[in-house]
């Protein structure tokens, strides 16, 4: 699940970084680029985050 979210954020961030629109102006394009970079950084942190679940022992699995 985390992997799919990271992939979607990477795709969305890449689109935002590469997309330019004349109607937004220079400030709007800069904000879009920053949002795209933010999505890419968020994807990195999601992909690198450690798993919170504990390892189950054999006794717990046998129940």
PDB file with one MODEL, atoms N, CA, C and O in Angstrom:
MODEL        1
ATOM      1  N   UNK A   1       0.822  -1.187   0.000  1.00  0.00           N
ATOM      2  CA  UNK A   1       0.000   0.000   0.000  1.00  0.00           C
ATOM      3  C   UNK A   1       0.876   1.265   0.000  1.00  0.00           C
ATOM      4  O   UNK A   1       0.609   2.215  -0.735  1.00  0.00           O
ATOM      5  N   UNK A   2       1.925   1.258   0.835  1.00  0.00           N
ATOM      6  CA  UNK A   2       2.813   2.417   0.875  1.00  0.00           C
ATOM      7  C   UNK A   2       3.531   2.594  -0.457  1.00  0.00           C
ATOM      8  O   UNK A   2       3.773   3.719  -0.896  1.00  0.00           O
ATOM      9  N   UNK A   3       3.867   1.488  -1.090  1.00  0.00           N
ATOM     10  CA  UNK A   3       4.577   1.540  -2.361  1.00  0.00           C
ATOM     11  C   UNK A   3       3.706   2.196  -3.438  1.00  0.00           C
ATOM     12  O   UNK A   3       4.195   3.014  -4.217  1.00  0.00           O
ATOM     13  N   UNK A   4       2.426   1.839  -3.483  1.00  0.00           N
ATOM     14  CA  UNK A   4       1.522   2.413  -4.478  1.00  0.00           C
ATOM     15  C   UNK A   4       1.329   3.920  -4.250  1.00  0.00           C
ATOM     16  O   UNK A   4       1.288   4.696  -5.204  1.00  0.00           O
ATOM     17  N   UNK A   5       1.212   4.321  -2.985  1.00  0.00           N
ATOM     18  CA  UNK A   5       1.071   5.738  -2.677  1.00  0.00           C
ATOM     19  C   UNK A   5       2.328   6.499  -3.078  1.00  0.00           C
ATOM     20  O   UNK A   5       2.246   7.609  -3.604  1.00  0.00           O
ATOM     21  N   UNK A   6       3.484   5.907  -2.831  1.00  0.00           N
ATOM     22  CA  UNK A   6       4.748   6.549  -3.216  1.00  0.00           C
ATOM     23  C   UNK A   6       4.844   6.694  -4.732  1.00  0.00           C
ATOM     24  O   UNK A   6       5.302   7.724  -5.226  1.00  0.00           O
ATOM     25  N   UNK A   7       4.421   5.678  -5.469  1.00  0.00           N
ATOM     26  CA  UNK A   7       4.469   5.740  -6.930  1.00  0.00           C
ATOM     27  C   UNK A   7       3.529   6.829  -7.450  1.00  0.00           C
ATOM     28  O   UNK A   7       3.889   7.586  -8.351  1.00  0.00           O
ATOM     29  N   UNK A   8       2.319   6.904  -6.878  1.00  0.00           N
ATOM     30  CA  UNK A   8       1.377   7.940  -7.299  1.00  0.00           C
ATOM     31  C   UNK A   8       1.906   9.343  -7.001  1.00  0.00           C
ATOM     32  O   UNK A   8       1.746  10.256  -7.811  1.00  0.00           O
ATOM     33  N   UNK A   9       2.532   9.511  -5.845  1.00  0.00           N
ATOM     34  CA  UNK A   9       3.106  10.812  -5.512  1.00  0.00           C
ATOM     35  C   UNK A   9       4.268  11.171  -6.440  1.00  0.00           C
ATOM     36  O   UNK A   9       4.438  12.335  -6.800  1.00  0.00           O
ATOM     37  N   UNK A  10       5.054  10.191  -6.821  1.00  0.00           N
ATOM     38  CA  UNK A  10       6.161  10.440  -7.751  1.00  0.00           C
ATOM     39  C   UNK A  10       5.625  10.880  -9.108  1.00  0.00           C
ATOM     40  O   UNK A  10       6.140  11.826  -9.704  1.00  0.00           O
ATOM     41  N   UNK A  11       4.601  10.200  -9.595  1.00  0.00           N
ATOM     42  CA  UNK A  11       4.014  10.558 -10.893  1.00  0.00           C
ATOM     43  C   UNK A  11       3.400  11.957 -10.835  1.00  0.00           C
ATOM     44  O   UNK A  11       3.637  12.781 -11.718  1.00  0.00           O
ATOM     45  N   UNK A  12       2.615  12.219  -9.796  1.00  0.00           N
ATOM     46  CA  UNK A  12       1.967  13.526  -9.648  1.00  0.00           C
ATOM     47  C   UNK A  12       2.994  14.641  -9.491  1.00  0.00           C
ATOM     48  O   UNK A  12       2.855  15.707 -10.091  1.00  0.00           O
ATOM     49  N   UNK A  13       4.025  14.394  -8.686  1.00  0.00           N
ATOM     50  CA  UNK A  13       5.073  15.385  -8.496  1.00  0.00           C
ATOM     51  C   UNK A  13       5.850  15.667  -9.771  1.00  0.00           C
ATOM     52  O   UNK A  13       6.210  16.813 -10.043  1.00  0.00           O
ATOM     53  N   UNK A  14       6.107  14.633 -10.549  1.00  0.00           N
ATOM     54  CA  UNK A  14       6.830  14.814 -11.812  1.00  0.00           C
ATOM     55  C   UNK A  14       6.017  15.650 -12.795  1.00  0.00           C
ATOM     56  O   UNK A  14       6.558  16.493 -13.511  1.00  0.00           O
ATOM     57  N   UNK A  15       4.716  15.403 -12.816  1.00  0.00           N
ATOM     58  CA  UNK A  15       3.849  16.194 -13.706  1.00  0.00           C
ATOM     59  C   UNK A  15       3.851  17.654 -13.275  1.00  0.00           C
ATOM     60  O   UNK A  15       3.948  18.549 -14.114  1.00  0.00           O
ATOM     61  N   UNK A  16       3.744  17.901 -11.974  1.00  0.00           N
ATOM     62  CA  UNK A  16       3.725  19.287 -11.493  1.00  0.00           C
ATOM     63  C   UNK A  16       5.035  20.010 -11.755  1.00  0.00           C
ATOM     64  O   UNK A  16       5.036  21.202 -12.061  1.00  0.00           O
ATOM     65  N   UNK A  17       6.143  19.305 -11.639  1.00  0.00           N
ATOM     66  CA  UNK A  17       7.441  19.943 -11.869  1.00  0.00           C
ATOM     67  C   UNK A  17       7.615  20.304 -13.340  1.00  0.00           C
ATOM     68  O   UNK A  17       8.151  21.368 -13.651  1.00  0.00           O
ATOM     69  N   UNK A  18       7.176  19.445 -14.243  1.00  0.00           N
ATOM     70  CA  UNK A  18       7.393  19.670 -15.662  1.00  0.00           C
ATOM     71  C   UNK A  18       6.346  20.576 -16.301  1.00  0.00           C
ATOM     72  O   UNK A  18       6.596  21.140 -17.367  1.00  0.00           O
ATOM     73  N   UNK A  19       5.187  20.729 -15.680  1.00  0.00           N
ATOM     74  CA  UNK A  19       4.091  21.476 -16.266  1.00  0.00           C
ATOM     75  C   UNK A  19       4.296  22.980 -16.100  1.00  0.00           C
ATOM     76  O   UNK A  19       4.641  23.455 -15.017  1.00  0.00           O
ATOM     77  N   UNK A  20       4.079  23.723 -17.186  1.00  0.00           N
ATOM     78  CA  UNK A  20       4.092  25.185 -17.114  1.00  0.00           C
ATOM     79  C   UNK A  20       2.828  25.702 -17.782  1.00  0.00           C
ATOM     80  O   UNK A  20       2.341  25.128 -18.756  1.00  0.00           O
ATOM     81  N   UNK A  21       2.313  26.780 -17.250  1.00  0.00           N
ATOM     82  CA  UNK A  21       1.101  27.380 -17.789  1.00  0.00           C
ATOM     83  C   UNK A  21       1.303  28.880 -17.893  1.00  0.00           C
ATOM     84  O   UNK A  21       1.709  29.522 -16.924  1.00  0.00           O
ATOM     85  N   UNK A  22       1.025  29.445 -19.059  1.00  0.00           N
ATOM     86  CA  UNK A  22       1.214  30.884 -19.252  1.00  0.00           C
ATOM     87  C   UNK A  22       0.197  31.691 -18.462  1.00  0.00           C
ATOM     88  O   UNK A  22       0.481  32.825 -18.076  1.00  0.00           O
ATOM     89  N   UNK A  23      -0.979  31.133 -18.212  1.00  0.00           N
ATOM     90  CA  UNK A  23      -2.017  31.890 -17.527  1.00  0.00           C
ATOM     91  C   UNK A  23      -1.727  32.052 -16.031  1.00  0.00           C
ATOM     92  O   UNK A  23      -2.273  32.952 -15.393  1.00  0.00           O
ATOM     93  N   UNK A  24      -0.878  31.194 -15.470  1.00  0.00           N
ATOM     94  CA  UNK A  24      -0.567  31.287 -14.048  1.00  0.00           C
ATOM     95  C   UNK A  24       0.485  32.349 -13.751  1.00  0.00           C
ATOM     96  O   UNK A  24       0.526  32.881 -12.641  1.00  0.00           O
ATOM     97  N   UNK A  25       1.301  32.652 -14.684  1.00  0.00           N
ATOM     98  CA  UNK A  25       2.371  33.628 -14.465  1.00  0.00           C
ATOM     99  C   UNK A  25       3.574  32.981 -13.808  1.00  0.00           C
ATOM    100  O   UNK A  25       3.594  31.772 -13.574  1.00  0.00           O
ATOM    101  N   UNK A  26       4.563  33.785 -13.517  1.00  0.00           N
ATOM    102  CA  UNK A  26       5.820  33.277 -12.957  1.00  0.00           C
ATOM    103  C   UNK A  26       5.630  32.763 -11.536  1.00  0.00           C
ATOM    104  O   UNK A  26       6.178  31.723 -11.172  1.00  0.00           O
ATOM    105  N   UNK A  27       4.855  33.488 -10.731  1.00  0.00           N
ATOM    106  CA  UNK A  27       4.665  33.068  -9.330  1.00  0.00           C
ATOM    107  C   UNK A  27       3.875  31.767  -9.270  1.00  0.00           C
ATOM    108  O   UNK A  27       4.197  30.881  -8.478  1.00  0.00           O
ATOM    109  N   UNK A  28       2.843  31.645 -10.100  1.00  0.00           N
ATOM    110  CA  UNK A  28       2.045  30.419 -10.122  1.00  0.00           C
ATOM    111  C   UNK A  28       2.860  29.211 -10.559  1.00  0.00           C
ATOM    112  O   UNK A  28       2.703  28.118 -10.015  1.00  0.00           O
ATOM    113  N   UNK A  29       3.723  29.409 -11.534  1.00  0.00           N
ATOM    114  CA  UNK A  29       4.583  28.307 -11.985  1.00  0.00           C
ATOM    115  C   UNK A  29       5.576  27.908 -10.899  1.00  0.00           C
ATOM    116  O   UNK A  29       5.852  26.723 -10.714  1.00  0.00           O
ATOM    117  N   UNK A  30       6.111  28.888 -10.184  1.00  0.00           N
ATOM    118  CA  UNK A  30       7.035  28.573  -9.091  1.00  0.00           C
ATOM    119  C   UNK A  30       6.324  27.816  -7.976  1.00  0.00           C
ATOM    120  O   UNK A  30       6.889  26.882  -7.407  1.00  0.00           O
ATOM    121  N   UNK A  31       5.105  28.203  -7.660  1.00  0.00           N
ATOM    122  CA  UNK A  31       4.339  27.483  -6.636  1.00  0.00           C
ATOM    123  C   UNK A  31       4.056  26.055  -7.088  1.00  0.00           C
ATOM    124  O   UNK A  31       4.122  25.123  -6.286  1.00  0.00           O
ATOM    125  N   UNK A  32       3.740  25.881  -8.377  1.00  0.00           N
ATOM    126  CA  UNK A  32       3.504  24.531  -8.902  1.00  0.00           C
ATOM    127  C   UNK A  32       4.767  23.684  -8.827  1.00  0.00           C
ATOM    128  O   UNK A  32       4.701  22.504  -8.485  1.00  0.00           O
ATOM    129  N   UNK A  33       5.896  24.264  -9.138  1.00  0.00           N
ATOM    130  CA  UNK A  33       7.164  23.535  -9.054  1.00  0.00           C
ATOM    131  C   UNK A  33       7.469  23.142  -7.607  1.00  0.00           C
ATOM    132  O   UNK A  33       7.914  22.024  -7.347  1.00  0.00           O
ATOM    133  N   UNK A  34       7.234  24.048  -6.680  1.00  0.00           N
ATOM    134  CA  UNK A  34       7.472  23.733  -5.270  1.00  0.00           C
ATOM    135  C   UNK A  34       6.526  22.632  -4.781  1.00  0.00           C
ATOM    136  O   UNK A  34       6.932  21.765  -4.007  1.00  0.00           O
ATOM    137  N   UNK A  35       5.282  22.665  -5.225  1.00  0.00           N
ATOM    138  CA  UNK A  35       4.333  21.609  -4.851  1.00  0.00           C
ATOM    139  C   UNK A  35       4.783  20.260  -5.423  1.00  0.00           C
ATOM    140  O   UNK A  35       4.654  19.232  -4.758  1.00  0.00           O
ATOM    141  N   UNK A  36       5.302  20.261  -6.638  1.00  0.00           N
ATOM    142  CA  UNK A  36       5.804  19.028  -7.244  1.00  0.00           C
ATOM    143  C   UNK A  36       7.008  18.481  -6.510  1.00  0.00           C
ATOM    144  O   UNK A  36       7.121  17.272  -6.305  1.00  0.00           O
ATOM    145  N   UNK A  37       7.905  19.363  -6.115  1.00  0.00           N
ATOM    146  CA  UNK A  37       9.083  18.929  -5.353  1.00  0.00           C
ATOM    147  C   UNK A  37       8.653  18.403  -3.989  1.00  0.00           C
ATOM    148  O   UNK A  37       9.212  17.427  -3.490  1.00  0.00           O
ATOM    149  N   UNK A  38       7.655  19.054  -3.386  1.00  0.00           N
ATOM    150  CA  UNK A  38       7.113  18.575  -2.111  1.00  0.00           C
ATOM    151  C   UNK A  38       6.524  17.179  -2.230  1.00  0.00           C
ATOM    152  O   UNK A  38       6.702  16.352  -1.336  1.00  0.00           O
ATOM    153  N   UNK A  39       5.819  16.908  -3.331  1.00  0.00           N
ATOM    154  CA  UNK A  39       5.272  15.569  -3.555  1.00  0.00           C
ATOM    155  C   UNK A  39       6.389  14.537  -3.701  1.00  0.00           C
ATOM    156  O   UNK A  39       6.279  13.422  -3.191  1.00  0.00           O
ATOM    157  N   UNK A  40       7.447  14.904  -4.387  1.00  0.00           N
ATOM    158  CA  UNK A  40       8.566  13.976  -4.562  1.00  0.00           C
ATOM    159  C   UNK A  40       9.253  13.687  -3.231  1.00  0.00           C
ATOM    160  O   UNK A  40       9.620  12.545  -2.955  1.00  0.00           O
ATOM    161  N   UNK A  41       9.427  14.709  -2.414  1.00  0.00           N
ATOM    162  CA  UNK A  41      10.057  14.512  -1.104  1.00  0.00           C
ATOM    163  C   UNK A  41       9.156  13.667  -0.204  1.00  0.00           C
ATOM    164  O   UNK A  41       9.641  12.807   0.531  1.00  0.00           O
ATOM    165  N   UNK A  42       7.842  13.913  -0.263  1.00  0.00           N
ATOM    166  CA  UNK A  42       6.901  13.114   0.525  1.00  0.00           C
ATOM    167  C   UNK A  42       6.941  11.652   0.100  1.00  0.00           C
ATOM    168  O   UNK A  42       6.861  10.758   0.943  1.00  0.00           O
ATOM    169  N   UNK A  43       7.064  11.403  -1.194  1.00  0.00           N
ATOM    170  CA  UNK A  43       7.148  10.027  -1.686  1.00  0.00           C
ATOM    171  C   UNK A  43       8.411   9.340  -1.167  1.00  0.00           C
ATOM    172  O   UNK A  43       8.380   8.155  -0.837  1.00  0.00           O
ATOM    173  N   UNK A  44       9.506  10.069  -1.093  1.00  0.00           N
ATOM    174  CA  UNK A  44      10.746   9.491  -0.573  1.00  0.00           C
ATOM    175  C   UNK A  44      10.576   9.110   0.887  1.00  0.00           C
ATOM    176  O   UNK A  44      10.980   8.022   1.298  1.00  0.00           O
ATOM    177  N   UNK A  45       9.973  10.010   1.682  1.00  0.00           N
ATOM    178  CA  UNK A  45       9.790   9.711   3.102  1.00  0.00           C
ATOM    179  C   UNK A  45       8.810   8.567   3.325  1.00  0.00           C
ATOM    180  O   UNK A  45       8.998   7.771   4.246  1.00  0.00           O
ATOM    181  N   UNK A  46       7.775   8.467   2.509  1.00  0.00           N
ATOM    182  CA  UNK A  46       6.821   7.362   2.643  1.00  0.00           C
ATOM    183  C   UNK A  46       7.487   6.041   2.283  1.00  0.00           C
ATOM    184  O   UNK A  46       7.276   5.032   2.955  1.00  0.00           O
ATOM    185  N   UNK A  47       8.292   6.046   1.225  1.00  0.00           N
ATOM    186  CA  UNK A  47       8.945   4.808   0.794  1.00  0.00           C
ATOM    187  C   UNK A  47      10.006   4.355   1.790  1.00  0.00           C
ATOM    188  O   UNK A  47      10.227   3.153   1.943  1.00  0.00           O
ATOM    189  N   UNK A  48      10.668   5.289   2.471  1.00  0.00           N
ATOM    190  CA  UNK A  48      11.736   4.931   3.397  1.00  0.00           C
ATOM    191  C   UNK A  48      11.267   4.701   4.819  1.00  0.00           C
ATOM    192  O   UNK A  48      12.048   4.246   5.655  1.00  0.00           O
ATOM    193  N   UNK A  49       9.996   5.004   5.121  1.00  0.00           N
ATOM    194  CA  UNK A  49       9.516   4.859   6.495  1.00  0.00           C
ATOM    195  C   UNK A  49       9.532   3.393   6.906  1.00  0.00           C
ATOM    196  O   UNK A  49       9.271   2.497   6.103  1.00  0.00           O
ATOM    197  N   UNK A  50       9.844   3.176   8.177  1.00  0.00           N
ATOM    198  CA  UNK A  50       9.941   1.812   8.677  1.00  0.00           C
ATOM    199  C   UNK A  50       8.558   1.265   8.972  1.00  0.00           C
ATOM    200  O   UNK A  50       7.619   2.011   9.250  1.00  0.00           O
ATOM    201  N   UNK A  51       8.452  -0.041   8.905  1.00  0.00           N
ATOM    202  CA  UNK A  51       7.185  -0.709   9.170  1.00  0.00           C
ATOM    203  C   UNK A  51       6.941  -0.742  10.679  1.00  0.00           C
ATOM    204  O   UNK A  51       7.834  -1.127  11.435  1.00  0.00           O
ATOM    205  N   UNK A  52       5.750  -0.345  11.130  1.00  0.00           N
ATOM    206  CA  UNK A  52       5.451  -0.269  12.552  1.00  0.00           C
ATOM    207  C   UNK A  52       5.003  -1.601  13.149  1.00  0.00           C
ATOM    208  O   UNK A  52       4.979  -1.752  14.371  1.00  0.00           O
ATOM    209  N   UNK A  53       4.657  -2.547  12.321  1.00  0.00           N
ATOM    210  CA  UNK A  53       4.158  -3.808  12.859  1.00  0.00           C
ATOM    211  C   UNK A  53       5.302  -4.611  13.453  1.00  0.00           C
ATOM    212  O   UNK A  53       6.421  -4.602  12.941  1.00  0.00           O
ATOM    213  N   UNK A  54       5.004  -5.298  14.533  1.00  0.00           N
ATOM    214  CA  UNK A  54       6.019  -6.130  15.177  1.00  0.00           C
ATOM    215  C   UNK A  54       6.090  -7.478  14.473  1.00  0.00           C
ATOM    216  O   UNK A  54       5.115  -7.939  13.880  1.00  0.00           O
ATOM    217  N   UNK A  55       7.238  -8.086  14.548  1.00  0.00           N
ATOM    218  CA  UNK A  55       7.368  -9.425  13.988  1.00  0.00           C
ATOM    219  C   UNK A  55       6.659 -10.408  14.893  1.00  0.00           C
ATOM    220  O   UNK A  55       6.848 -10.414  16.109  1.00  0.00           O
ATOM    221  N   UNK A  56       5.846 -11.232  14.280  1.00  0.00           N
ATOM    222  CA  UNK A  56       5.088 -12.187  15.077  1.00  0.00           C
ATOM    223  C   UNK A  56       5.889 -13.463  15.253  1.00  0.00           C
ATOM    224  O   UNK A  56       6.583 -13.916  14.343  1.00  0.00           O
ATOM    225  N   UNK A  57       5.777 -14.031  16.441  1.00  0.00           N
ATOM    226  CA  UNK A  57       6.484 -15.281  16.704  1.00  0.00           C
ATOM    227  C   UNK A  57       5.643 -16.438  16.187  1.00  0.00           C
ATOM    228  O   UNK A  57       4.483 -16.266  15.813  1.00  0.00           O
ATOM    229  N   UNK A  58       6.238 -17.595  16.174  1.00  0.00           N
ATOM    230  CA  UNK A  58       5.543 -18.769  15.671  1.00  0.00           C
ATOM    231  C   UNK A  58       4.331 -19.105  16.537  1.00  0.00           C
ATOM    232  O   UNK A  58       3.312 -19.560  16.019  1.00  0.00           O
ATOM    233  N   UNK A  59       4.428 -18.886  17.850  1.00  0.00           N
ATOM    234  CA  UNK A  59       3.314 -19.173  18.753  1.00  0.00           C
ATOM    235  C   UNK A  59       2.116 -18.295  18.440  1.00  0.00           C
ATOM    236  O   UNK A  59       0.977 -18.758  18.496  1.00  0.00           O
ATOM    237  N   UNK A  60       2.360 -17.034  18.112  1.00  0.00           N
ATOM    238  CA  UNK A  60       1.262 -16.128  17.786  1.00  0.00           C
ATOM    239  C   UNK A  60       0.607 -16.514  16.473  1.00  0.00           C
ATOM    240  O   UNK A  60      -0.600 -16.332  16.313  1.00  0.00           O
ATOM    241  N   UNK A  61       1.366 -17.038  15.541  1.00  0.00           N
ATOM    242  CA  UNK A  61       0.814 -17.426  14.257  1.00  0.00           C
ATOM    243  C   UNK A  61       0.000 -18.716  14.341  1.00  0.00           C
ATOM    244  O   UNK A  61      -0.899 -18.936  13.529  1.00  0.00           O
ATOM    245  N   UNK A  62       0.305 -19.555  15.303  1.00  0.00           N
ATOM    246  CA  UNK A  62      -0.373 -20.842  15.423  1.00  0.00           C
ATOM    247  C   UNK A  62      -1.748 -20.719  16.059  1.00  0.00           C
ATOM    248  O   UNK A  62      -2.522 -21.676  16.022  1.00  0.00           O
ATOM    249  N   UNK A  63      -2.075 -19.576  16.639  1.00  0.00           N
ATOM    250  CA  UNK A  63      -3.345 -19.432  17.355  1.00  0.00           C
ATOM    251  C   UNK A  63      -4.508 -19.501  16.452  1.00  0.00           C
ATOM    252  O   UNK A  63      -5.648 -19.397  16.905  1.00  0.00           O
TER     253      UNK A  63
ENDMDL
END
